[in-house]
Structure formats: C-alpha cells, structure tokens
Amino acid sequence: MKLHKSGGVLIYFFGALGGLLFGFDTAVISGALLFIKRDFNLTNGGLEGLIVTALTFGAIFGALASGPIADRFGRRKFIVVLGALFTIGGLGCGLSVNITMLILFRFLLGLSVGAASGLVPLYLAEMAPTNVRGRLSSLNIVMNTFGMLMGYVANNIYAPSSDWRAMLLWAVAPSVILMVGMIFMPESPRWLFQYKGVEAARQVLLLTRNSKEAEEELSSIQATINAEVVSGQASFKMLREPWLRPVILAGVVIAILQQTLGAQTIAYYEPTILQAAGFSDSVSIASTIGIGLVLFMGVLIGMNLVDRWGRKKLLMFGSAGMAISMFLLAVVDHVGFASWSMVVLLSLFMGFFGLSWAFTPWIVIAEIFPLKIRGMATGLCTTCLWITCTVVAQLFPMVQPILSSFVVFLFFTFMCLFSIFFVARFVPETTGRSLEQIEADLMKEYRRKGKSA
C-alpha cells in the first residue's frame, strides 16, 4: 500500500472517520437501549424499535440527498457538513430529557449516517490508486467496525451505572475530529477534474501517485468525460438507460442483501437476543465486546484479501460461512441449548460477515457506476439499503416474540444462501481495473450483447 507522500495517510484516515461514527451510532444503541427502556418505562416493542429506526429512517433521506449534493458541491465539503451534523446529533441524543427529543436527534444522526455511508466509500474510491483501491476503500468499514467496538466498550464501561447518556456522548469527540480534519483534506480528483480543471486534479493525484501514474489516470478520466459529454448532462433519467440496468440491479440488490443477511439485526439487538436466551444484562453487554472484536478482526483479514481474491469470491465465501453459522444458531436456539454456544456462533457469524459483506458491497457500489452518475447511483443504492435497514430494525422486536428467534434465524440462513447465487450471477468483478476501465467495459459488454441479440 505504497503512498508517495505521507499526507496520503491523513487523507484516507480522515476520509474514513465517517465510517467510525456510522459504526459507533449503530452499535452503542444496542446496550443503551436496555437502560433507556427502564428510564422511560418503555413496554411497547414498537416504540423500542422506533428509537433504533429513527436513525435508519433519517439515513434514508440522508442517502437520497447525498448523491446530488456531493456531485454539485464536492465530496470534501459535504463530509465537513456531515461532521457538524454528527456533533449536534450526538450532543442532542446524550442530553435528551424525553423520548421525543431522543428520537428527533437520532433522526438527525441518521441524516449524517445515511449520507456518510455512501459518500465516504465514494470519496475513498476516487482518491485511491487502482492497485490498492479495494484495501483503501475498505478502510471505511475498518473504521466502521472499530466504531462499533467503541460503542460496545462504552456500553460496558457505563453499564454498571446504567448511564446511557454517557454511552451516547462518546460519539462527540470523533465527530469534531472529522469536521475539523476534513477542512484540510483535498477534494476528489475526479470531481475537481470536472469542476475545477486538469491542474487541480493533477495536484491531488500527485499526493498518492507518482508522476507517470497521475498522468495516466488524468488521461483516463479525460477520455471518460469526453465520452460522457456526448450523452448530455447527468440526470436521474440516466439511471433507467438500458446499458446501466445490470449495474443498477447489482448495486441495489447487494445493498439490500447487506441488511437482510442478519448482521445488522445482531448489531442493533445483540444484548436483547442474549438477554432473551437467559443471560444477565451485564453479561449480555460484556459479550458484545468479544463479538465486536471478532467482527473487527474479520474486517482486517478481509481487507487484505479483497484485492487478491476479488470482490465476488470474497462475498460468496463469506455468505457460505454466514449461512452455516446462522443455521447452527437456529438449531441451538430451537433445542434450547443456548448457553455460551450462542455467543460463539454469533461471533462466528459476525467474523464471516466482517471479512466479506461488512465492507465489500460498499467497495462494489463505489466502483461499478459511471463517473457522471456515480453520486446519484450511489445515493440510490444507499437509500435502498437504509429503507431495508429501517424495516428490518423496526420489525425484529415486534416479530421475534411471535415467530420466535428460530424462524428469524432460518430466514437469515436462506438470505445468506440466496446471496451466493445472486453474486455469482449478477455482480460484476471490478478487482484490478481502474474506475474508467470498469465503465468502458460495461458499455462494451452492453454493445456486444446488443449485437448478438
């Protein structure tokens, strides 16, 4: 992962901080929720779900707006704004005096999370050299899982005192660092090329490439933009063009699958699941640290495999491991032999998720779309992701008592198996190709199929 200037390290670090906040705000609510329910005397599963899904509901709107805003005003400026929103939202949640205030500020956090979930991988992908793009793009999820681990640690520290406000306020420090740090970071070279000219893009590329690599990439970007000028200005109508339909389908479905394989449900409700299996509050919360560590290690392993194995192979391998783990979890739950075997299987499941589906979909979504519509298409995919996340998070506490965890675990097993088929059949391999090559190959493949039809 050679960087030609040390400044490149800071670019990727601050760019990926949005992922840390995304992960923290996702995970910390799982432990805080146990004490929020007691403080506000919550007995309604729907209201419990609303506290969780206020964030995911806000993320829908954040994701939907992120693409056009990032395309119009630039990736870097928008990430600075998101840092400010993260800070305000974190303070508001930690200082909430009633459920309404908590839900409103969770919604504000959701706007930031939704926008960052698509924008951060996009920024990293556009900043990264081709040969290490997978690893550098996956830094977003390395930070995401580290943020989740931070959330679990915060939960564990404050669980004895039941101080859920302190748990939520931990997010303020990294959000301020993100906001301030991104002010000094460069803009995406591809956005600069379009709006500020060749020289502005060249200066940014030289931060992470040598002169030859920078000039080759500039030529490639120029050729792509020249080809796109012929097709006119970007608009949402372009997303319906026949040659883009295969990648739109791939991007939308893998975004939905990431939320329906079971990992997000575990992230939001893991202590609740373990509590229902007979564990105490303190043990349920403490076990999340171990599971969070396994997830984090899985991401680190996957990060070093994604550019060697390829995106598709890694996704299918992870799905297979997740399917086996989830099926065994269903069996263990059904026969009533929960005990620590449930913690082990949850950890195994999250480990396989970490090395594959935790970060690879974000890389693929940031890579497969043409430059002109990349922001819009990424926003569409992340919007679909957050709509799915909202539905899953809201339904779980409501359906678990009715259907039992056994049925829910079997559903997730089926989704893991389906994901293997879908990735093999519909997801293009993007490893080792520049973003401009991926776009050119997509058009070439469409023309080839048109001639043979």
Secondary structure by P-SEA (a helix, b strand, c coil): ccccccaaaaaaaaaaaaaaaaaaaacccaaaaaaaaaaaccccaaaaaaaaaaaaaaaaaaaaaaaaaaaaccaaaaaaaaaaaaaaaaaaaaacccaaaaaaaaaaaaaaaaaaacaaaaaaaaaccccaaaaaaaaaaaaaaaaaaaaaaaaaaacccccaaaaaacaaaaaaaaaaaaaaccccaaaaaacccaaaaaaaaaccccaaaaaaaaaaaaaaaaaaaaaccccccccccccaaaaaaaaaaaaaaaaaccaaaaaacaaaaaaaacccaaaaaaaaaaaaaaaaaaaaaaaaccccccaaaaaaaaaaaaaaaaaaaaaaaaaccccaaaaaaaaaaaaaaaaccccaaaaaaaccccccaaaaaaaaaaaaaaaaaaaaaaacccccccccaaaaaaaaaaaaaaaaaaaaccccccccccaaaaaaaaaaaaaaaaaac
